[in-house]
Amino acid sequence: MEENKEQNPKPSKLRWKILRQAVLSAPSSNSESQEIINQISRKGKGNQSFDLIPCHLHPISSEDSRRDVCYSYSLPTSIYPNLCLFQRRDNSASINDFEICNKYEIDNTGLVCPWPSEEVLSYYCLSHADMFRSKTVIELGAGYGLAGLVIAAVSEASEVVVSDGNPQVVEYIQRSIIANPGAFGDTMVKSKLLHWNQEEIVTLSHKFDVIVASDCTFFKEFHKGLVRTVKLLLKDSGTSEAIFFSPKRGDSLDKFLVEIEKSGLHYCITEKYDERVWKRHQELMKDHQSWPNYEADHCYPLLLKISR
């Protein structure tokens, strides 16, 4: 029995091992770290999980490449067909990251990678670019901000704010904005540090036509603040709405929907919202070679639309 436990350790034990390595700077081989991640990660292989937007590694200076990477995403526009996005390398967490999380009362997930729901949100926004034309848009909990920057590059929105509560992540977003001169045309694009429980949100009261977000409903302790933020940021017009992509993740999404109802907002939820995404989902459910830990509950994002 003990031998079986060692051969099949619980995911929680593997996660603690990664955390211990980060805190103590404990040496471990790259192969060992990757093997642990492969056993517990909800990510697909590489930077793409649903394979929706073509991307490839973009060369950066050797000094920057020690910790960071840059991905170039191919967009269907002749004016600026490649969007560069900076992010951390895999397996580069440090004790400083966790200290900042404690200081700002946030989680560290946005610094890890662009998550599958962000990929789906970005593709959905790319496929429905017309809905953002001449609109004011904000992405909440943006992580590295792929969706927000895609909207800014292809939709002719009047303004796009790409926000996150982690100041480290916001620095990466701003770096990506600077790295894409000319990509956004006349669209005003800003990065912003925005915590859902801070009073500074009041300064943005009823400013936005569209709110977008992905995988922001996982942590139940943030539900009330997130719903409050959505209600405060949305314009009073009948056409304003928030577009969320979130997996069920146990009862997390259901709990979030309860908070939406309590606030007086309205919602509708859709499982099959795009043929290509749905087909890919069905493939992944049958064949786990490209995504070993794929589960619908944790990985497949549902489309949630929220309105007044």
FENGIZI-V6314 format. One record per pair of residues at least 4 apart in sequence whose ideal C-beta (glycine too) atoms are under 7 Angstrom apart, sorted by the first residue. I is the first residue (numbers start at 1). J is the second residue. Records with the same first field share a line. If there is no record, write none. Layout:
# FENGIZI-V6314
I: J + J
This chain:
# FENGIZI-V6314
1: 5
2: 6
3: 7
4: 8
5: 9
9: 13 + 14
11: 15 + 40
12: 16
13: 17
14: 18 + 36 + 39 + 40
15: 19 + 40
16: 20
17: 21 + 36
18: 22 + 36
19: 23
20: 24 + 26
21: 26 + 28
22: 93 + 94 + 95
23: 95
28: 32 + 33
30: 34
31: 35
32: 36
33: 37 + 91
34: 38
35: 39
36: 40
37: 41
38: 292
41: 293
42: 293 + 298 + 299
43: 49 + 113
44: 48 + 49 + 116 + 290 + 291
45: 290 + 291
47: 55 + 71 + 114
48: 55 + 119
49: 116 + 119 + 291
50: 116 + 119 + 120 + 277 + 280
51: 280
52: 119 + 120 + 123
53: 73 + 74 + 119 + 122 + 123 + 126
54: 74
55: 71 + 72 + 73 + 74
56: 72
57: 69 + 71
58: 70 + 71 + 72 + 84
60: 64 + 65 + 68 + 70
61: 65
64: 68
65: 69
67: 88 + 89 + 92
68: 86 + 87 + 88 + 89
69: 87 + 89
70: 84 + 85 + 86
71: 85
72: 82 + 84
73: 82 + 83 + 85
74: 81 + 82
75: 81 + 83 + 150 + 153 + 154
77: 81 + 153 + 154
80: 153 + 182 + 183
83: 149 + 150 + 153 + 180 + 183
84: 176 + 179 + 180
85: 144 + 146 + 149 + 176
86: 172 + 175 + 176 + 179
87: 113 + 114 + 144 + 172
88: 92 + 111
93: 97
95: 99
96: 100
97: 101 + 108 + 111 + 168
98: 102 + 108
99: 103
100: 104 + 166 + 167 + 168
101: 106 + 107 + 108
104: 165 + 166 + 167 + 195
106: 165 + 166 + 195
107: 219
108: 112
110: 141 + 143 + 164 + 166 + 169
111: 166 + 168 + 169
114: 118 + 119 + 143 + 144 + 146
115: 143 + 214 + 215
116: 120 + 299 + 301
117: 121 + 214 + 215 + 245 + 246 + 247 + 301
118: 122 + 143 + 146 + 147 + 214 + 215
119: 123
120: 124 + 245 + 277 + 301
121: 125 + 147 + 212 + 214 + 245
122: 126 + 146 + 147 + 150
123: 127
124: 128 + 274
125: 129 + 147 + 150 + 151 + 212
126: 150 + 154
127: 274
129: 154 + 155
132: 137 + 151 + 155 + 157 + 210
133: 155 + 156 + 157
134: 156 + 158
135: 157 + 158 + 209 + 210
136: 158 + 159 + 207 + 208 + 209
137: 151 + 157 + 159 + 160 + 208 + 209 + 210 + 212
138: 161 + 163 + 208 + 211 + 233
139: 145 + 147 + 148 + 162 + 163 + 212 + 213
140: 163 + 211 + 213 + 216 + 229
141: 164 + 213 + 216
142: 148 + 162 + 163 + 164 + 173
143: 164 + 169
144: 169 + 172 + 173
145: 149 + 162 + 173 + 176
146: 150
147: 151 + 212 + 214
148: 152 + 160 + 162
149: 153 + 162 + 176
150: 154
151: 155 + 157 + 160
152: 157 + 160 + 184 + 187 + 189
153: 183 + 184
156: 185 + 187
157: 187
158: 187 + 188
159: 187 + 188
160: 187 + 189
161: 190 + 192
162: 173 + 191
163: 192 + 194
164: 169 + 170 + 173
165: 194 + 195 + 196
166: 170
167: 171 + 193
169: 173
170: 174 + 191 + 192 + 193
171: 175
172: 176
173: 177 + 191
174: 178 + 191
175: 179
176: 180
177: 189 + 191
184: 189
194: 201
196: 222 + 225 + 226 + 229
197: 225
201: 229 + 232
204: 233
205: 232
206: 234 + 235 + 236
207: 233
208: 233 + 234 + 235 + 240
209: 235 + 240
210: 240 + 241 + 243
211: 230 + 233 + 234 + 242
212: 243
213: 244
214: 245 + 301
215: 246
216: 226 + 244 + 246
217: 223 + 246 + 252 + 253 + 256
218: 249 + 252
220: 252 + 255
222: 226
223: 227 + 255 + 256 + 259
224: 228 + 259
225: 229
226: 230
227: 231 + 259 + 260 + 263
228: 232
229: 233
230: 234 + 242 + 265 + 306
231: 263 + 265
234: 240 + 242 + 308
235: 240
240: 308
241: 305 + 306 + 307
242: 306
243: 305
244: 304 + 306
245: 301 + 303
246: 253 + 301 + 302 + 304
247: 297 + 298 + 299 + 300 + 301 + 302
248: 253 + 297 + 302
249: 253 + 297 + 298
250: 297
251: 255
252: 256
253: 257 + 302
254: 258
255: 259
256: 260
257: 261 + 267
258: 262
259: 263
260: 265 + 267 + 306
265: 306 + 307 + 308
266: 307
267: 304 + 305 + 306
268: 305
269: 302 + 303 + 304
270: 302 + 303
271: 302
272: 278
273: 303
274: 278
275: 279
276: 280
277: 281
278: 282
279: 283
280: 284
281: 285 + 300
282: 286
283: 287
284: 291 + 294
285: 296
288: 292 + 294
294: 299
295: 299
296: 300
